Amino acid sequence: MGCWNTWSRQFAVGLIILTCLGLAGCRGTSDSDESGASPPSDAQTLPYDEQLARMVAEGAAQLEGDADVESVVHAYAVAYRAMEAGKAQEALGLFETILAQHPTFVPAQLGQARAFERLGRCKEAIRAYRRVIRNAPNAVEAYVGMGTTYSQWGKPEQAITALQKALWLAPNATSTLYALGTAYDAAGRHRDAEFTYRRLTQLQPEYPQSWANLGRTLIVLERYGDAEEALQKALAADPEFATAITLRGVICDRRGDLDRAAELHRQAVHTDPGHALALSNLCDALLRQDKAREAVREATWVAGQIPRQSWVYIMRAQAHDHLGDHKRGIADWTRALELQPHASTYLGRAVTHVIMGQEERACADALGALELDADQHYASLLLWVIQTRRGDREEARQSLADIVVASDEPAWTRLLVRYCRNEIDAASLMAAADETWKECEACYYIGESVAASEGMDAAREWFQRCVRTEARTFIEYRLARWRLAQSQR
């Protein structure tokens, strides 16, 4: 093929990206000062779809004179479509094929980073985003991606640092503000989150997501009246906005009206079957009412509407497990893994194998989780539990010794590992369990430790306390519930 001139190359690539792919939404952040980024310019405050189109055009322009440029751009388009279709593993392979031949093609570097993020391979995603930033210091998309990855990894403070740098490059970028508000919430900085979301409502007063995010934070702050007001503004902008509907259900849940909560969550699901939070809230409300069969029916209906979304099968698997229908649970965990391999999904299936008495398969799945994400410490803790119960004390000690908790990982994770290593006592762990989910985890691991040293009679109280947290989708809740049922046989 003949060489394009720079202008026609940029025009053609931009056309591919904006009209054929329909790009949307920003992600990402900054992390350290290694980027050498310069202050924002007019070009850097472009809408994100235009920014990415420009990045692709500039990347293609760097290939000028390469006879393969058209096939590279086409391969990028195919990979991007695969990513948008939820096929992150396939997209990753395509991006890596491009980079093997054209290692400086920044759009493929960004695509690779996003694919790692979608797959839950957070450490590799951060490394890939940093590579993008080295080659394109002002790539806001990469900074935002780094931030959302840190949030997914449970490192909100690093996410905040990165997202603040992204805002410096593009001060009114709404997608960055959304991600920053989420990171503030995750870090427990709810007042900062409220300020960020109120800024969004000023920038986008007609956009329901701005009001819904504000409402979510006000729920956390237990200002339910203010939250209801914000959610009503979201619904005034869009009466069928599922996020606002399901968050109104959360308010009912907090006020103890589970029936009304389930009704609102169901309305949100049937308004938007692709709304993962709505289905998660509905299944959680139904499980807490011991209506697992209804949860299965709702998840099955959603699977019929959107059959290729892994999270639908994960939620149905949890409902099957709650019913004790573990064979169907395994089938759904497996289907979710086929659609999108993820460390946490391997861990979920591993727990079901434990409950079924299939400890070797459980160990294989825990190792599968660690292969995808070496920092999936809960997989290592599950190995420790299995090996301790089998009496393999040396292997159990080695599983704990293999856990390396980095200094920038959540303090709670470090405390759990330290407890299991007998470096702190149960009272110290419980003193730090200042949220319901932490109490669930703490009580379970304390129970397993006590069961190993003093027997099940002494551990029963801890497993009962774990179950009383009602954190029904947590692996620790499932295991504690199983342990109690097993002890009564």
ABEGO torsion letter per residue (X at the ends): XBBBBAAAAAAAAAAAAAAAAGBBEBBEBBABAAAGBBBBBAAAABBAAAAAAAAAAAAAAAABGBAAAAAAAAAAAAAAAAAAAGBAAAAAAAAAAAAAABAABAAAAAAAAAAAAAAGBAAAAAAAAAAAAAABAABAAAAAAAAAAAAAAGBAAAAAAAAAAAAAABAABAAAAAAAAAAAAAAGBAAAAAAAAAAAAAABAABAAAAAAAAAAAAAAGBAAAAAAAAAAAAAABAABAAAAAAAAAAAAAAGBAAAAAAAAAAAAAABAABAAAAAAAAAAAAAAGBAAAAAAAAAAAAAABAABAAAAAAAAAAAAAAGBAAAAAAAAAAAAAABBBAAAAAAAAAAAAAAGBAAAAAAAAAAAAAABAABAAAAAAAAAAAAAAGBAAAAAAAAAABBBBAABBAAAAAAAAAAAGABBAAAAAAABABAAAAAAAAAAAAAAAAAAAEAAAAAAAAAAAAAAGBAABAAAAAAAAAAAAAAX
